[in-house]
């Protein structure tokens, strides 16, 4: 790949991002596509394939730490239907892309956004807010819908030919399909999808990490993607469903984690994790062992207790338990996501009302102080 580029493009691997980069590259401008990865969206394994079939320069950039920090703080612009912080996500990615511009000598940024395509993040006013919050108003080009927006400095200067850009609008896909045929693109990605935060099943897995304000890193969210999930306050247990899950869980165990395995019969592998400042209690260890054993079909058929090996930091202990679910460890629920979002929004609305009231009171005081007696 070249060492310098005129433009950096946000590249999800979806059709819109492909077409946006191609529209600019067709004008003879050098474009580097940035595929940002997080625990919730990562298709970096596809980068070599994309380079080959789309004839684009693409590199993967890990923003997992920044993204998790944003989720832990709570996105300033709220969530979508599930736990998708679409506006704050785009602000974060554009901000990171802007920070990379000097490294590549780039003078502007590209996105595949289309006005009106998505109700949360691609309304005209939202696109303007995203540009302002990311401080990219004068360096962002949205090639697919450029003719539906005001000309950018890149177009006004002649660096980019506005006439060769698109005028797409709304949620239809016919315009994109026409462009795909024009560019000879035959491998068409499935529209939408990919980000796990938009999925209700994934959202309920992630919520305990977010709602409890635990000190987490991207690997904690990645662990929630594997197997069955159980929580009891700050105790987290992931239990494998398949041999593949069992391997992934064993590989994901880190210092301090507890690896649960049945001693004398086949069954799942489970990983138990607590977070900084917290510790496993004997009661939690016993119940986690019972839950792990309950997911071994043979263990459930026995009338006698079974032995479960617990390995932590190289030390092995064994507990004898009766396979059982609960009473404390429970799988996360989507109802909890809805309830938590509602409570959070009410709290934010209350803070906003209080801030408005305080501003009004300050205004009244100043007016009173400045009014002649």
C-alpha positions in Angstrom: 0.0 0.0 0.0 1.1 3.6 -0.5 2.3 5.5 2.5 0.2 8.6 1.8 -3.4 9.1 0.7 -5.5 12.0 -0.2 -8.6 10.7 1.7 -9.4 8.3 4.5 -12.7 6.4 4.3 -14.7 4.8 7.0 -15.2 1.3 5.8 -17.6 -1.2 7.4 -17.5 -3.6 4.5 -21.2 -2.8 3.7 -22.2 -1.7 0.1 -22.5 2.0 1.0 -19.0 2.2 2.3 -17.6 0.3 -0.7 -19.4 2.6 -3.2 -18.4 5.8 -1.3 -14.7 4.9 -1.5 -15.1 3.8 -5.2 -16.8 7.1 -6.2 -13.8 9.1 -4.9 -11.1 6.7 -6.1 -12.7 6.8 -9.6 -11.7 10.5 -9.8 -8.0 9.5 -9.5 -7.7 10.4 -5.8 -5.9 7.9 -3.5 -8.2 6.5 -0.8 -7.3 4.4 2.2 -10.3 2.6 3.8 -10.3 2.3 7.6 -12.1 -0.7 9.0 -12.6 0.1 12.6 -13.0 -2.9 14.9 -14.7 -3.2 18.3 -15.9 -6.2 20.4 -19.3 -5.5 18.8 -18.2 -5.3 15.2 -15.2 -6.8 13.7 -14.8 -8.2 10.2 -11.0 -7.7 10.0 -10.7 -11.3 8.8 -12.3 -10.1 5.6 -9.8 -7.4 4.8 -7.6 -9.4 2.4 -10.7 -10.6 0.6 -12.1 -7.1 0.3 -8.9 -5.7 -1.0 -8.9 -8.3 -3.8 -12.5 -8.2 -4.9 -13.1 -4.4 -4.5 -9.7 -3.2 -5.6 -9.4 -0.9 -2.6 -6.6 -0.2 -0.1 -8.0 -1.3 3.3 -6.5 -1.5 6.8 -8.1 -2.6 10.1 -7.9 -0.2 13.1 -8.8 -1.4 16.6 -10.9 1.2 18.6 -12.2 -1.3 21.1 -10.8 0.5 24.2 -12.2 3.9 23.2 -15.6 2.3 22.3 -15.9 0.4 25.6 -15.0 3.6 27.5 -17.8 5.4 25.6 -20.3 2.7 26.4 -19.3 2.7 30.1 -19.7 6.5 30.3 -23.0 6.2 28.5 -23.4 7.7 25.0 -24.2 11.4 25.1 -26.7 11.0 22.2 -28.5 8.0 23.6 -29.2 4.5 22.3 -31.2 3.2 19.4 -33.7 0.3 19.6 -31.3 -1.9 21.6 -27.9 -0.8 22.9 -26.7 0.7 19.7 -25.1 4.2 20.3 -25.2 5.0 16.5 -24.6 8.8 16.8 -21.8 8.5 19.4 -20.3 5.6 17.4 -20.0 7.7 14.3 -18.6 10.6 16.2 -15.9 8.4 17.7 -14.9 6.8 14.4 -14.7 10.1 12.6 -12.7 11.6 15.5 -10.2 8.7 15.3 -10.1 8.9 11.5 -9.3 12.6 11.8 -6.5 11.9 14.2 -5.0 9.5 11.7 -5.0 12.0 8.8 -1.5 13.5 9.5 -0.1 9.9 9.6 -1.3 9.3 6.0 -1.1 12.9 4.7 -4.8 12.9 4.0 -6.8 16.1 3.5 -10.4 14.8 3.9 -12.6 12.0 5.2 -15.2 9.9 3.4 -18.3 8.1 4.8 -21.0 6.0 3.1 -23.9 7.8 4.9 -27.0 8.6 2.9 -29.4 11.3 4.0 -32.7 9.8 5.3 -31.5 6.2 5.2 -31.4 5.5 9.0 -33.8 7.2 11.4 -31.4 7.6 14.3 -28.1 8.6 12.7 -28.7 9.7 9.1 -31.3 12.4 9.3 -30.0 15.7 7.8 -29.9 17.4 11.2 -28.1 14.4 12.8 -25.5 14.3 10.1 -24.8 18.0 10.7 -24.5 17.3 14.5 -22.2 14.4 14.0 -19.9 16.5 11.8 -19.9 19.2 14.5 -19.3 16.9 17.4 -16.4 15.2 15.6 -15.1 18.5 14.4 -14.9 17.4 10.8 -17.4 19.8 9.2 -14.9 21.1 6.7 -13.2 17.8 5.9 -16.0 15.3 5.6 -17.4 14.2 2.2 -20.5 11.9 1.9 -20.1 10.9 -1.7 -23.4 8.9 -2.1 -25.6 11.8 -1.1 -23.3 14.8 -1.8 -25.7 16.4 -4.2 -28.4 16.4 -1.5 -26.1 18.4 0.8 -24.3 21.7 0.6 -21.0 21.6 -1.4 -18.0 20.8 0.8 -14.6 22.7 0.6 -13.2 19.7 -1.3 -15.8 20.2 -4.0 -15.6 24.0 -4.0 -11.8 23.9 -4.4 -12.1 21.4 -7.4 -10.2 18.7 -5.6 -13.4 16.5 -5.9 -15.7 16.8 -8.9 -19.2 17.2 -7.5 -20.8 16.2 -10.8 -19.4 12.7 -10.4 -20.9 12.2 -6.9 -24.2 10.8 -5.9 -27.7 12.2 -5.1 -29.1 9.3 -3.2 -31.7 9.8 -0.5 -33.8 7.7 1.8 -34.0 4.0 2.6 -34.3 2.6 -0.9 -31.4 0.6 -2.4 -32.0 0.9 -6.1 -29.5 3.7 -6.5 -26.8 1.7 -4.7 -27.5 -1.4 -6.9 -27.2 0.7 -10.0 -23.8 2.0 -8.8 -22.7 -1.5 -7.9 -23.5 -2.6 -11.5 -21.7 0.4 -12.8 -18.5 -0.5 -10.9 -18.8 -4.1 -11.8 -19.3 -5.2 -8.2 -20.8 -8.7 -8.2 -20.3 -9.7 -4.5 -23.0 -7.6 -2.8 -22.9 -7.5 1.0 -26.2 -8.0 2.9 -27.7 -4.7 3.8 -27.4 -3.6 7.4 -26.6 -5.9 10.3 -23.2 -6.8 11.6 -23.1 -4.7 14.8 -24.1 -6.8 17.7 -25.3 -3.8 19.7 -28.3 -3.6 17.3 -29.4 -7.2 18.2 -31.7 -7.8 21.2 -30.1 -11.1 22.0 -26.6 -9.5 22.2 -27.8 -6.4 24.0 -29.1 -8.4 27.0 -25.7 -10.1 27.2 -23.8 -6.8 27.3 -26.2 -4.9 29.7 -24.8 -6.3 33.0 -21.3 -5.0 32.2 -22.7 -1.5 31.3 -25.5 -1.2 33.9 -23.3 -2.2 36.9 -20.6 0.3 36.0 -18.0 -2.4 36.3 -14.4 -1.7 35.3 -14.1 -3.7 32.1 -12.0 -3.9 29.0 -12.9 -5.1 25.5 -12.1 -8.7 26.4 -15.0 -8.7 28.9 -17.5 -7.9 26.2 -15.9 -10.5 23.9 -16.4 -13.1 26.6 -20.1 -12.4 26.8 -20.3 -13.4 23.1 -19.5 -17.0 23.9 -21.8 -19.7 25.2 -24.5 -19.2 27.9 -24.3 -16.3 30.2 -25.2 -16.2 33.9 -24.9 -13.3 36.4 -25.2 -12.9 40.1 -24.4 -9.3 41.0 -20.7 -8.9 40.1 -20.1 -12.6 39.5 -20.1 -13.5 35.8 -20.2 -17.1 34.5 -19.9 -18.1 30.8 -20.8 -21.8 30.1 -20.0 -23.4 26.8 -22.7 -24.8 24.6 -20.4 -26.6 22.1 -16.9 -27.9 21.8 -16.0 -24.8 19.9 -17.4 -22.7 22.8 -15.4 -24.8 25.3 -12.1 -24.2 23.4 -12.8 -20.4 23.1 -13.6 -20.2 26.8 -10.5 -22.1 27.9 -8.4 -19.8 25.6 -10.1 -16.6 27.0 -9.4 -17.4 30.7 -7.0 -14.8 32.1 -5.3 -14.6 35.5 -7.8 -14.4 38.2 -10.5 -16.2 36.2 -11.8 -19.6 37.4 -12.1 -22.4 34.9 -14.9 -24.9 35.8 -14.8 -28.5 34.4 -16.5 -31.7 35.5 -14.0 -34.1 37.0 -15.3 -37.6 36.0 -17.6 -37.1 33.0 -18.0 -35.1 29.9 -19.6 -31.7 30.2 -19.1 -28.0 29.4 -16.2 -25.7 30.1 -17.2 -22.6 32.0 -15.3 -19.4 32.9 -16.0 -17.4 36.0 -14.9 -13.8 36.2 -15.2 -11.1 38.8 -14.0 -7.5 38.4 -11.5 -5.2 40.1 -12.2 -4.8 43.8 -14.6 -7.8 43.8 -14.0 -11.4 44.9 -15.7 -14.8 44.6 -17.6 -15.9 47.7 -17.7 -19.6 48.6 -21.5 -19.6 48.0 -21.0 -18.2 44.5 -18.4 -20.8 43.7 -20.6 -23.6 44.8 -23.6 -22.3 42.8 -21.4 -21.7 39.7 -20.2 -25.2 39.9 -23.8 -26.5 40.2 -24.8 -24.5 37.2 -21.9 -25.8 35.1 -22.7 -29.4 36.1 -26.4 -28.9 35.3 -25.5 -28.3 31.7 -23.9 -31.8 31.5 -26.7 -34.1 30.4 -25.2 -37.1 32.1 -24.8 -35.2 35.4 -28.4 -34.2 35.4 -29.6 -37.8 35.2 -27.7 -38.9 38.3 -29.2 -39.0 41.7 -25.9 -38.4 43.4 -23.7 -35.2 43.6 -20.9 -34.8 41.1 -17.4 -33.4 41.3 -16.4 -30.2 39.5 -12.8 -29.1 39.2 -12.0 -25.4 39.7 -8.7 -24.1 38.4 -7.5 -20.6 39.2 -4.0 -19.2 38.7 -2.7 -22.8 38.3 -4.3 -23.9 41.6 -6.8 -26.8 41.4 -9.6 -27.4 43.8 -12.6 -29.7 43.6 -16.2 -29.1 44.8 -18.9 -31.7 45.1 -22.3 -30.3 44.1 -25.7 -31.3 43.0 -26.4 -30.1 39.4 -28.9 -27.2 39.6 -29.9 -23.9 38.1 -30.1 -20.9 40.5 -31.3 -19.7 42.8 -29.0 -16.7 42.4 -27.2 -17.0 39.0 -29.6 -16.1 36.2 -29.3 -15.5 32.5 -29.6 -11.8 31.4 -33.0 -10.7 30.1 -34.0 -8.3 27.4 -36.7 -6.9 29.7 -33.8 -5.6 31.8 -32.4 -3.7 28.8 -35.7 -1.9 28.2 -36.1 -1.1 31.9 -32.5 0.1 32.3 -32.8 2.3 29.2 -36.0 3.8 30.5 -34.5 4.5 33.9 -31.4 6.0 32.4 -33.5 8.3 30.1 -35.6 9.4 33.1 -32.5 10.2 35.0 -31.0 12.2 32.1 -34.3 14.1 31.6 -34.3 14.9 35.3 -30.7 16.2 35.2 -31.6 18.3 32.1 -34.7 19.8 33.9 -32.5 20.6 37.0 -29.9 22.2 34.8 -32.5 24.3 33.0 -33.9 25.4 36.4 -30.5 26.3 37.7 -29.8 28.4 34.6 -33.1 30.1 35.0 -32.4 30.9 38.6 -29.0 32.3 37.7 -30.6 34.5 35.1 -33.2 35.7 37.5 -30.5 36.6 40.1 -28.4 38.5 37.6 -31.5 40.4 36.4 -32.4 41.2 39.9 -28.9 42.4 40.7 -28.8 44.6 37.6 -32.3 46.1 38.1 -32.2 49.6 39.7 -33.8 49.7 43.2 
